[in-house]
């Protein structure tokens, strides 16, 4: 496991629901954060050995050598919120599982970004790094209009926002908003970071439009009612994982294998 320790070097509040935390990794080479707009790392709040400690995955808002800037969404409770609310310079955490998903094909002419609060930091970094001449539509779901102030500007940005829904506040509208869009002509690319059931809805919509897997990267960042889901998954995980492994053995690739895995979960009510 590419695990390294890191020290907190600074924190700043970005509003009532977002805390910025800057950390410095002791061994950034081992961590190997991808050069990608939605790069993310696992953060172990107890520091030291990651086994048995609480952890969450956060997007890397900025990355400069050993220094990583993490913008953490604050909820009403939870280990991530507890850490972000109390983090102070000098405290240590563990970092590992650096990864990314954002990979628009070279022929992409326009982009569709979809996110809720959890996906907002990655959406913001994508907008920061997206060339000015690329048209981009952002479908976003936030508790309040003021949360949109976090987003950077982009000269070709269109925002479709839903406020007061999703994010644990009530039923999400993300899937329906995406399904209702009139998409531009030409080859596009969709990136999503949001609640897992909405990622499934958006992926199924794109597939129904005839999109191939290279044109989207749709990732469930969190799951509503996760305790019930985890309990049910424990009962059916063996069969679902067998579907995934069989798809890989058939040469379908990881993304298609994961889709077949998700379809198997949907068939049993997950």
Order of alpha helices (4+ residues) and beta strands (2+ residues): beta-beta-alpha-beta-beta-beta-alpha-beta-beta-alpha-beta-beta-alpha-beta-alpha-beta-alpha-alpha
